[in-house]
């Protein structure tokens, strides 16, 4: 394109300006500002006093911080593999020829459009003891004795199960669609040829479908790990981080430290720890994706 | 084998839809009825009295409108800003281009959640707390959208752009009359994902807004729910009312939404 260099630069800048202004002011600048905050005692009202590395020292010796990071990690461990298996299974269901094919697709994706608050509160009531949906269903089917109740939301292990099930139900739709469209990319001739060679559905799945899904699985896995690590609202609404903070994730701790305990400096320090963790995970994702590119 | 598949498929579909059906059924149940088994939720007496109560007695509809308004503004502006930036980075020569690219790529690694505390301080310094501007402006820069759109713009042949330029078209014309129309599916995909993201954005509104007239749904709902202890009907009415508009949108735009989501998987 022919233009004087200066004019070209000016024009480019004009196009970039809206994005750059917002990006600079509300992403880059807070990142820099955050470093400053970690070195101060800093309340919701104002900057109090310089404390050096105190916040960092305190963080590394704070069992609550490590517990919260562990809870976020548990959530990652529980949701990631189950998410992949469920998303692939649902895609297999919706990919089969059937009159209900379209209906299945809509039904599996529908929960994904609900507001996170709606999904969480629905989950909260679905897993309520006595009259909640799950317990009354179990009673009705006689799977749970009439005089006993499962306390999904107040018993540590059960709350993890409930949180996982609710999250899967609410968010599997996106990954389901990604898998479904990847499955539909497999050329029919490939499947036909395999069938002519006598391959059963089972063999077809393991030898053709699954290998074809492996690149998208890598991407989904990493994205799921990162987003599960950032979990907050579902847990905040459903268990409140309880029982006894046993399900409290790191973001909830950051929020409580900053806004309930009025200690923004310390909360910012924890945010930086979270940042480093997510940075490592993202770098890992980048590395895995690029390695995949190199193989292809 | 075919029957096994059919039964599994049907069970899966029922499991997915059941909580929503239950939500609606409970929401029209008359309040204060004795519930002994699951079946009792589904039987009459039904009543819409609570709907009236919630629609007229709370700010729920106000919050639904806020959610739509914020999501709408955020979607339009985010995609517009990202498209402009992506276009420049794809098709225009300028100094510091590789630095720009690096800067945007770095943004992919910065999670919003990790800078939320200093962002609060920055927004406070700029008097953006408790305002629509404060809900909207800080979230408008999406490095992901820039990168994805840039990669789509890269696919438009340069010859095409040059032929327009020979015809005397300026850069703005190239952008609005060639780049945008040619990449409509990619733009739609970004718009849909941005809309859903904003619809569910909780942390930032939660921290930046305390005035309940400015609440969006993710914050309004918990506020409302905390006052309904031990009650099933009111919370389910709130859930149902809050979900109706977005479910209707989903039914109308299902094809586009599904396409948009699957497109994001290709380049994202």
Interface residues (C-beta under 8 A of the other chain):
Chain A: X1 X5 X8 X9 X11 X12 X13 X15 X16 X18 X19 X20 X22 X23 X25 X26 X27 X28 X29 X30 X31 X33 X34 X37 X42 X89 X90 X93 X96 X98 X100 X103 X104 X105 X106 X107 X108 X109 X110 X111 X112 X113 X114 X115 X116 X117 X118 X121 X122 X123 X125 X126 X128 X131 X133 X136 X137 X139 X140 X169 X174 X177 X178 X180 X181 X182 X201 X216 X219 X226 X230 X232 X233 X237 X251 X254 X255 X258 X259 X264 X267 X268 X271 X272 X274 X275 X278 X279 X282 X283
Chain B: X1 X5 X6 X8 X9 X12 X13 X16 X17 X18 X19 X20 X22 X23 X26 X35 X37 X38 X39 X41 X67 X77 X80 X81 X82 X84 X85 X87 X88 X92 X93 X94 X95 X97 X100 X103 X104 X107 X108 X109 X110 X111 X113 X114 X115 X116 X117 X118 X119 X120 X121 X122 X123 X126 X137 X138 X139 X140 X141 X143 X146 X161 X162 X165 X171 X175 X196 X199 X200 X202 X203 X207 X217 X218 X219 X220 X221 X222 X225 X232 X235 X236 X238 X239 X242 X243 X246 X247 X249 X250 X254 X257 X258 X261 X262 X265 X268
